[in-house]
Amino acid sequence: MIRRFRSLSALVLAAASLSAAAAGWPGHPVRMVVPSAAGSPPDVMARLIAQRLGTRWGDQVIVDNKPGAGGIIGMHAVKQAPADGYTFILTNAAAIAVTPQVNASARYDMDTDFAPVAMVAMGPLVIVADKRQGPDSLSAFITQAKQAGGTVNVGVNGQYSLPHLAAESFRRSTGLDLNIVSFSSSGTALTAVMNGDVQLLFDGIPGVEGMLKGGRIKALAVTSKTRTPLSPGVPALAETLPGLDVNGWFVLLARKGTPADIVERVNRDLNAVVADKTVIEQMASVGVQPSPMSLAEVGRFIHAERARWSNVLAGMKIRKQP
């Protein structure tokens, strides 16, 4: 009986300490790590929500850019930070669902090192081709490629990136013989499209938007289940290949062990911030739409995406990079 009483007392004290942590939080500035450069889409998102969260909390939210190594530097910064509710990271799908599986230097574990906090935004990729040549629809492209036989060159922005995995999923769904070519930037990939070196390019909307508006390339599909207001009039990939749906996504994580009350508060407050009309409009400028979720929904979503891309990567028989 005494042992049971002590256990119950410990639980009560633990719950009280969590509530106390949240009640006095934040008592000083909060850091939001962004594992990409200033001016990048994730940085734009982070600064949008940091300013508004700071206003809500009465304390500054500092955006701390730590670009490099495909997000690994930023992830390590948060992994090494105290689990006290003062350090978060706004990171992307690849850093969570891909990098730990393909890069041996990642050295972080999504289950033991990080806790999901809030979904920030999602946005589809876009599939583009040179406007001067080729078919005007994705279905026509697939038909012509099958009739012609041989290998089709497809460009992606970044090796083992989300565009790379989307192209691999496209390969499996169509049965086409694809040579997937990774480029170091959207600019070099677009040059390859216009030179005829690759017939299709998978990339994020911001990377190709300028060329689309300039009429140099044409959008054949967005890689989502339904059409998106981010690219009005462009067919969804699922219209041609039912069931194929690939979205980039950006999520806020905390160090594992961060007090639950603080995590819940940040989730609620961030969901309220991204529902603001001005935030929605400004996020559209970087090719994403806010996608508020509860804590449970964020956890389930990340788990499903990690399993999904793990299956794709397993089929690619990738040897981990050093």
C-alpha positions in Angstrom: 0.0 0.0 0.0 2.8 2.4 0.9 4.6 1.7 -2.4 1.4 2.3 -4.3 0.8 5.6 -2.5 4.4 6.7 -3.3 3.9 5.9 -7.0 0.6 7.9 -7.1 2.3 10.8 -5.4 5.1 10.7 -7.9 2.6 10.9 -10.8 0.7 13.8 -9.1 4.0 15.7 -8.6 5.0 15.0 -12.2 1.7 16.4 -13.6 2.0 19.4 -11.3 5.5 20.2 -12.5 4.3 20.0 -16.2 1.5 22.5 -15.4 3.9 24.7 -13.6 6.3 24.7 -16.6 3.6 25.7 -19.0 2.2 28.4 -16.6 5.5 30.2 -16.4 6.4 29.7 -20.0 7.9 31.4 -21.9 10.0 33.4 -19.4 12.6 34.3 -22.0 13.0 34.2 -25.9 12.2 31.0 -27.7 14.4 29.7 -30.5 13.0 28.3 -33.8 15.8 26.6 -35.8 15.4 26.6 -39.6 17.8 24.1 -41.3 17.9 26.2 -44.5 19.2 29.6 -45.6 17.6 33.0 -45.0 15.1 33.8 -47.7 14.3 30.2 -48.4 10.6 29.1 -48.3 11.0 27.5 -44.8 12.7 30.6 -43.6 9.8 32.8 -44.9 7.3 30.5 -43.1 9.3 30.6 -39.9 9.5 34.3 -39.8 5.8 34.7 -40.5 4.8 32.5 -37.6 7.6 33.5 -35.3 6.5 37.1 -35.2 2.9 36.2 -34.5 3.7 33.6 -31.9 6.0 36.1 -30.2 3.1 38.6 -30.0 0.8 35.9 -28.4 3.4 34.8 -25.9 4.8 38.2 -25.0 8.3 37.0 -25.6 10.5 37.1 -28.8 10.7 34.0 -31.0 14.1 34.1 -32.6 14.6 32.4 -36.0 18.0 30.6 -36.0 19.1 29.6 -39.5 21.3 26.5 -39.6 21.6 25.4 -43.2 23.7 22.6 -44.6 24.0 18.9 -45.0 20.4 18.4 -46.1 19.0 19.6 -42.8 21.3 17.5 -40.6 23.1 20.5 -39.0 19.8 22.0 -37.9 18.4 18.7 -36.6 21.6 18.1 -34.6 21.3 21.6 -33.0 17.8 20.7 -31.6 18.8 17.1 -30.7 21.6 18.6 -28.5 19.4 21.3 -27.0 17.7 20.9 -23.6 14.1 19.6 -23.6 12.8 22.7 -21.8 10.4 24.1 -24.4 12.7 26.9 -25.6 14.1 25.2 -28.8 12.0 24.0 -31.7 12.8 23.3 -35.4 10.7 24.0 -38.5 11.8 21.3 -40.9 10.7 19.5 -44.0 9.5 16.0 -45.1 12.9 14.9 -46.4 14.8 15.6 -43.2 12.2 13.5 -41.3 11.3 10.7 -43.6 14.3 10.3 -45.9 17.6 11.6 -44.6 17.9 9.3 -41.6 17.5 6.4 -44.0 20.0 7.4 -46.7 22.7 9.4 -44.9 24.8 7.6 -42.3 26.0 11.0 -40.9 22.4 11.9 -39.9 22.8 10.3 -36.5 19.4 11.2 -35.2 16.4 9.1 -34.6 12.9 10.4 -35.1 11.4 8.2 -32.4 13.9 8.9 -29.6 15.2 12.4 -30.3 12.2 14.4 -31.4 8.5 15.0 -30.6 6.0 16.3 -33.2 4.5 19.7 -32.2 2.5 21.1 -35.1 2.0 20.8 -38.9 2.8 24.2 -40.4 2.0 23.8 -44.1 1.9 21.5 -47.1 2.3 22.0 -50.9 2.5 19.7 -53.9 5.3 19.4 -56.3 4.8 20.3 -59.9 5.8 18.4 -63.0 7.0 20.6 -65.9 8.2 20.2 -69.5 9.7 22.4 -72.2 6.8 24.4 -73.7 8.3 24.3 -77.2 8.2 20.5 -77.5 6.4 17.5 -76.2 2.8 16.8 -75.4 0.4 19.2 -73.6 -0.7 16.7 -71.0 0.8 14.2 -68.7 -1.4 11.4 -70.0 -0.3 12.2 -73.6 3.4 12.2 -72.4 3.0 8.7 -70.9 1.3 7.4 -74.0 3.9 8.7 -76.3 6.8 7.5 -74.1 5.3 4.0 -74.1 4.9 4.0 -77.8 8.4 5.3 -78.5 10.0 2.8 -76.1 13.5 3.4 -74.7 14.6 5.5 -71.7 13.0 8.8 -70.7 15.2 11.3 -68.8 13.5 12.9 -65.8 15.0 15.6 -63.7 14.7 16.2 -60.0 16.0 18.9 -57.7 18.2 17.0 -55.2 19.2 13.4 -54.8 17.0 11.4 -52.4 14.8 14.5 -52.1 11.0 14.5 -52.1 11.1 15.3 -55.9 13.4 12.3 -56.4 11.0 10.0 -54.5 8.0 11.4 -56.3 9.7 10.6 -59.6 10.5 7.1 -58.4 6.8 6.7 -57.5 5.9 8.0 -61.0 8.2 5.4 -62.5 6.5 2.5 -60.6 3.0 3.8 -61.4 3.6 4.2 -65.1 6.0 1.3 -65.8 8.1 3.7 -67.9 11.8 3.2 -68.2 13.0 6.3 -66.4 16.5 7.6 -66.0 16.2 9.9 -62.9 18.8 12.7 -63.0 19.3 14.7 -59.9 20.4 18.4 -60.1 21.9 20.6 -57.4 19.4 23.4 -57.9 16.2 24.4 -59.7 18.1 26.6 -62.0 20.4 23.9 -63.4 17.4 21.5 -63.7 15.4 24.0 -65.6 18.3 24.6 -68.0 18.4 20.9 -68.7 14.6 20.9 -69.4 15.0 23.7 -71.9 18.0 22.2 -73.5 16.1 18.9 -74.0 18.5 16.9 -71.8 15.5 15.9 -69.6 11.9 15.5 -70.8 10.2 16.2 -67.4 11.2 17.9 -64.2 9.8 17.3 -60.7 10.3 20.3 -58.4 8.6 22.5 -55.8 6.4 25.3 -57.1 8.6 28.2 -56.0 11.6 26.7 -57.9 9.9 26.9 -61.2 7.3 29.6 -60.8 9.3 32.3 -62.5 9.8 30.2 -65.7 6.2 29.1 -65.7 5.0 32.7 -65.6 7.5 33.6 -68.3 6.1 31.0 -70.6 9.3 29.1 -71.0 8.0 25.8 -69.5 4.6 24.3 -69.1 3.1 22.6 -66.0 1.6 19.2 -66.8 0.5 18.3 -63.3 0.7 19.1 -59.6 1.5 16.0 -57.5 -1.6 16.1 -55.3 -4.8 14.2 -55.1 -6.9 17.3 -56.1 -6.1 20.5 -57.9 -4.7 23.3 -55.8 -5.3 27.1 -55.8 -1.5 27.4 -55.6 -1.4 26.5 -59.4 -4.8 27.2 -60.8 -5.8 25.3 -63.8 -3.0 22.7 -63.5 -4.4 19.1 -63.4 -3.7 17.0 -60.3 -1.4 14.0 -60.8 -4.2 11.7 -59.4 -6.4 12.6 -62.4 -3.9 10.7 -64.6 -2.6 8.2 -62.0 -5.3 7.6 -59.4 -4.0 7.1 -55.9 -0.7 8.8 -56.5 -0.4 11.8 -54.2 2.8 13.5 -53.1 3.0 16.6 -51.0 5.9 18.4 -49.5 5.2 19.3 -45.9 6.8 21.4 -43.1 6.4 20.6 -39.5 7.4 22.0 -36.1 9.3 19.5 -33.8 10.6 19.7 -30.3 13.3 17.8 -28.4 11.9 14.6 -27.1 10.9 15.0 -23.4 9.8 18.6 -23.8 7.0 19.2 -21.3 3.6 18.0 -22.7 1.8 21.1 -21.6 4.2 23.4 -23.5 3.9 21.2 -26.6 0.1 21.3 -26.5 0.1 25.1 -26.1 2.4 25.6 -29.0 0.3 23.3 -31.1 -2.9 25.3 -30.3 -1.3 28.7 -30.8 0.4 27.8 -34.1 -2.9 26.3 -35.4 -4.5 29.6 -34.6 -1.7 31.7 -36.2 -1.8 29.8 -39.5 -5.5 30.2 -39.8 -5.0 34.0 -40.3 -5.9 35.2 -43.7 -2.7 37.2 -44.1 -0.6 34.2 -43.2 -2.4 32.0 -45.7 -1.8 34.6 -48.5 1.9 35.0 -47.7 2.5 31.2 -47.4 0.9 30.8 -50.9 3.8 33.0 -52.2 6.2 30.2 -51.3 4.0 27.4 -52.7 2.4 26.0 -49.6 -0.9 26.2 -47.7 -1.3 26.0 -43.9 -2.5 22.6 -42.7 -3.4 22.8 -39.0 -3.6 19.5 -37.2 -4.0 18.3 -33.6 -1.0 16.8 -31.9 -2.4 13.3 -32.4 -3.0 14.0 -36.1 0.5 15.3 -36.6 2.0 12.2 -35.0 -0.1 9.8 -37.2 0.7 11.8 -40.3 4.5 11.7 -39.7 4.3 8.0 -38.9 2.4 7.2 -42.1 4.8 9.3 -44.3 7.9 7.7 -42.8 6.5 4.2 -43.5 5.5 5.2 -47.0 8.8 6.6 -48.1 10.7 3.8 -46.3 8.9 1.3 -48.6 9.9 3.4 -51.7 13.5 3.7 -50.5 13.7 -0.1 -49.8 12.7 -0.7 -53.4 15.5 1.6 -54.7 18.1 -0.5 -52.8 20.0 2.5 -51.6 23.4 2.2 -49.9 23.7 4.8 -47.2 25.9 7.8 -47.9 28.8 8.4 -45.5 
